[in-house]
Amino acid sequence: MKMRKGLTWAVGLMAALILMAGFSPAQAAPVKQKNLILATTTSTQDTGLLDYIIPIFEKKTKYFVKTIAVGSGAAMAMGQKGEADALLVHSPAAEKKLVEEGYGVNRRLVMHNDFVILGPASDPAGIKGMKSATEAFKKLAATGSLFMTRADKSGTHAKEMAIWKAAGVNPEGQKWYQQTGLGMGQTLGVAAEKKAYTLSDRGTYLSMKKNLGLDILSEGDAVLLNIYHVIEVNPAKWPKVNAPAAKAFADFMVSKQVQKIIKTFGVDKYGSPLFFPDAGKKVEDLGK
């Protein structure tokens, strides 16, 4: 009788274990992923904008944001590999290609500022006040003036290379043309130390201007417009991305609340906003 009871107990235990393995709580009710990986450009980080708005997003949605601030090119490469959930970038031509190839969806206009050509106050190349960015670059090349390039395939680097191309100049390999391989803030630091020229987005420059000793020498050319979009990584391409979190972040960036923050961000500290809100606008209307 004891043997029979022992056998019955063992069979019951085995059946219970099989049931537990077949119907685990994880399978019955999947745990909702609460992390969002945001790949973005260094300018959104260096200006302090993300430090200001991300805590608001986290409190509102309960998602935790892991921000990876790299150049736009590197950020989009992460999107292509499914290593990020959302992208906040400023390299329009590359962004369009990303979406056309199916790696990104719901590309939406968020904000803009502009690029400026910076250099030492002494301005040895004599470009101060020049309105044409291409003419200013031609003069920098003609005078062999030291120029620091990020050389990191960022949105800023892409814009810089487009200007060199329009100017008919290939600066690669020239002694006066030096690569930093760094983000915008660090590149500004190097340019300041070496008393060199460089191209920067206005927002990062204004946020660091006090300690740089670099002046805006050329600005206002239409080609210097700097436009930011938010893109959700395509879950059809990468099923593991957190699509609900990406959509929540993208919706947040174009919301009235955040657009209002962008409109005034930096005014109290720098005397002018670091970015201009653009949700709902057309790109061709910007800068007018």
N, C-alpha and C positions, 0 to 999 in steps of 0.2 A: 504493500500500500504506500509506504514511504517513497519507494522508488517511482511509483506512478505519479505521486504528487510532485516529486522533484522534476520529472520529465515534463509534466504539465506546466510547471513554473518556468522551466527553461524555454519551452516553446512560446509561452506567453511573452517572455522577455525579448526573444528574437523577433517576434511579430511587432512588438512595440518599437524596437530599434529600426525595423524596416519601415514602419509607418513614419517615424521621425525623420528618416533619411529621405523618404519620398515626398513628404509634405512639410518642408522646413518653413519657418516663418518668413525667411527671405524670399521664398518662392510665392508664398501666399500673399504677401504684401511688400512689394519692392520698396526699398528705402529711397526716398527722393534725394537726388544729389544736390547739395547746397553750396557747392563751390563753383565759382566762375573764373575761368582763366581769360584774362584780357591782355592781348598783345597790342601794344601801342607804340607811338613814336616818343622819343625822349623829350620833345618839346612840351607835351602835355604833362609830363612828370616834372621837368625842370622848372616850369612856370608855377608849379604848386596847385594848378587847377584840379588835378585828380585827387590830391591830398584833401582838397576841400569838399569835392562832391561825392567821392566814393563812400565815405562814412554815412552820408545821407541815403545813398542807394542801399547800403547794407542794412541800415536801420529800417528802411521802408519795406524791403523785400525779404530780409533774413538770409540773403545769399552772402557768402563770404567771397570777396574778390581778391584773386592773386594777380597782381599787375606785373607784367613783364615789359619794361620800357626799353625798346631797341629802335633801330631805324625802321622806317616803314617797309623797306624791302625785307628785312629779317622778320618783321611782324607778319607780313603776308606769306612768307615762306612757312611760318608756323601754321598759318591757316591752311595752306596747301597740304600740309602733313597731318592735319587734324590734331595739332598740338595746342590749339587755342579754341575758345568758344566764340569769342567776339573780337573784332579788330577796330581800333580807332586810329586812322592813318591819314596821311596827306600826300599821296602820290597818285593823282587822278588817272593817268594813263595805265599804270600798273594795276590800279584797283579795277578798272573796267575789264582788263584782261583776266583778272582773277575771277570776276563774276561770269564773264563769257565762257570761261573754261569749267564753270560749275563748282568752284570751290567756295564761293561766297554767295549769299543771297541777301535780299532786302537792303541794298546799299542806300543809305540815306544821308543827306546833307546835314551837317551839324553846325559848323561855324567856319570863320575864316579870319586870318590876319594877313600880313604880307611879309615878304622877304626884304631885307635891307643889306646893302653892301657896306661893310664896316672897315675901319682902318684907324691907324694912329692919327692923332690930331694934327701932326706935322704934315700928313698926306704927301709923301714924297712922289707919288705917281701923279698928283694933281687932278684927281677925279671928283673933288668936292663940288657938289651942285649939279653934276651931270644927271640928266633925266633918263637917258637911255642906258639900260643895264648892259647891253651888248657893246656900246661904245666905251663904257667904263671898263669892261673886261678887256677890250682891245688895247686900251691904254695901259692897263696893268701888265699885259703881256709884252707890249712894246717897250716898257720901261724896266721889265724884269723885276717887278716889285714882289716881294715875298708874299705868297698867298697860302693860307692853310685850308686844305680841303678835308672834309670828313672821310671821304673815300669809303663809305660804308653802305652804299646802295639805299640810303635813307631817302625820304622825300626831298629833303634839303639838297642832298647830293645829286639826285635826279634833276632837280631844278638847276643847280649849278652847271651840270654837264650840258643841259639844253641851252643854257646861255653861252657857254663856250662854243658850242656847235654853231649857234646863230652868229657868233662873232667870227667864225671861220678860224678858230684857234684850237690847236690840239696841245694842251699843256702837259700831257703825260711825259714824264722823263725829264722835264725842264728843272734845272737846279732851283729856280725860284718857286716852284710848285711843290709843296710838301704835304704829305698825307698824315693825318692824325689817327684815323681808324677809330675815333671816339665819338661819343654823343655830342649834342649841340653845346651843352653847358661846359663840358671839358674842352671842347675845341675852342670855345671862346676864351677859356683860360690860357690855352697854349698861344692863341693869336695875340692876346694881350701881353703875355710874357715876351714874345718874340717881336712885338710891335709890327705885326703882319696884318694883311687884309684877309677878310673872309666873308662868306655869305651866311646870314643867320635869319631865322624867323624873328619878327619884331618882338613877340611875346617873351621868348627866352632872353633876348638882349635886354629888354626893359627890366626884367626881373633880376638881372645880374649887373646892370649898367654901373651902379655905384662903385663897384670894385674892379672894373675892367680898364678904364682909361682908353676905351675905343669909342670912336664917334661914328654916327651915321653919315656917310659921305655921298651915297647915291640912293634914292628912293623914289617911289611913285610911279615907276614904269608898270604898265598893265601886265607885263609878263611876270612880275614879281608877286602876283596874287598867290596866296597860300591857303588852300581849301582842304578842310577836314571832313571825312565821311565816317560813319559807323557801319560796319558790315558784320552780318551774322555768318559764321562758318556753316556751310551746308550740311545738315544732318543726313541727307540722302547720300552724300559722299563719305561722311564719317559718322556712323550711327552712335558712336560713343560720346560725341560732343554734347554738352549740356544745352540743347536747343531752347528749352524754356527760359533758362537763365540768360542766354544770349539775347533773346527777344526782349526780355524784361529790361536788360541794360540798354539796348538800342532804343526802346520806347522811352526809357528814362532820359536818355541824352537829348531827345527831340521834344521832350515834354515842356510845357510852359514854365514849370518850376525851374528846370535846369537852364533853359534858354534865358530866363530872367537873371539867373546867377551869372551866366557867361557875359551878359550885357554890361554888368557892373564890376566884374572880377578884375581887380588890379587898380581900379580908379582911385581908391583911397590911398594906396601906397605909391603908385607910379604916376598918377595924374591923368592916366588914360587907360581904357580897357586893354587887356592883353589879347582878347579875341572878340569877334563880333558874331552874335547869334544868327543862324541862317535857316533854321528848320522851316520847311514849307516853301522856301524860295527856289528860284531857278538860278543855276550857276552863272548863266549869261548876264544876270542882273546884279551880280556881286561887284563891289568896288565902285559902283556908280553913285 
